[in-house]
Amino acid sequence: MKEITLRQLEYFAAVAETQSVTEAARRCHVSQAAVSLALAQLEEAVGATLAIRRRGKGMALTAEGQAVATRARQVAEQIADLASAVERVHGELSGRLVIGVFRTLAMHAIPPLVDWFTARHPQVELDFIEGAGPDIQEAMLAGRAQLCVLYEAQLMPDCAPELLMEAKRQVVFSPDHPLAAKDKVSLAELAQYPAILIDEEPALQRTMAEFARAGVEPLVRWRSASVQAIQNVVGRNLAYSLLMQPSSVSPEGRPLVFRQLAGDVPSNSVLAVSPAGVVRSALVNEALTALHAHWKD
């Protein structure tokens, strides 16, 4: 194998994250030709095509490219850690941190992270990728993010989880709903009333399967990918729903009540995940500290 240089890995990490030679060159403050040359040299050194150039659509990593991107990101982070070692002695961090967040958890995870880094480490460039569980993990494994926040049911292979909060789905009602006064509610009882369900997988599939195992079919009147929209519909007493994160009021200010599901309800805890086998950087460890502090409160 030919020699692999730190600069090749740095440029390739930027290509993997931006999926563009142009954007990678801008981020690394070099020419596009320098990035293209480094990529070609890295591909020659490892003996594999790492990225496919698509005219007008940027770069797409191959399977080999995704594997190399994860390691390249790790090397780039370690270099950044060395460069900011003196700053960390004084309690400061710098550099770029990209965190993937499952979209229904964004309103819970993003604000405390922004607050934490703004107050403690203002030199950190903090960015987020919001999306479906598989999408944000694939972005992380491709080197475009360093950490993801998602639910247990979404965990993919090659990702190392860390528990942030144990959680189970609960039923959410308006206080005026006929079932709102009960401490626990069965799926059979719920099946008699209109529902609005979260339109995300695997949540929707799991919900329908649980109703089927109970021998009933839910009266699904509406579906939405927006937790806030669901809370507003429930707050208007138009339907019930099944949600993970309790809230006392809807975004419109109407009261909500959360009740436990009767029976054996599987957990679906909130996790932080990083690429398996990759040493976590100081920035990632700081983000984990912030997330633990938030969900502990």
Secondary structure, 3 states (H helix, E strand, C coil): CCCCCHHHHHHHHHHHHHCCHHHHHHHHCCCHHHHHHHHHHHHHHHCCCCEEEECCCEEEECHHHHHHHHHHHHHHHHHHHHHCHHHHHCCCCCEEEEEEEEHHHHHHHHHHHHHHHHHHCCCEEEEEEEECHHHHHHHHHCCCCCEEEEEHHHCCCCEEEEEEECCECEEEECCCCCCCCCCEECHHHHCCCEEEEECCCCHHHHHHHHHHHCCCCCEEEEEECCHHHHHHHHHCCCCEEEECCCCCECCCCCECEEEEECCCCCECCEEEEEECCCCCCHHHHHHHHHHHHHHHC
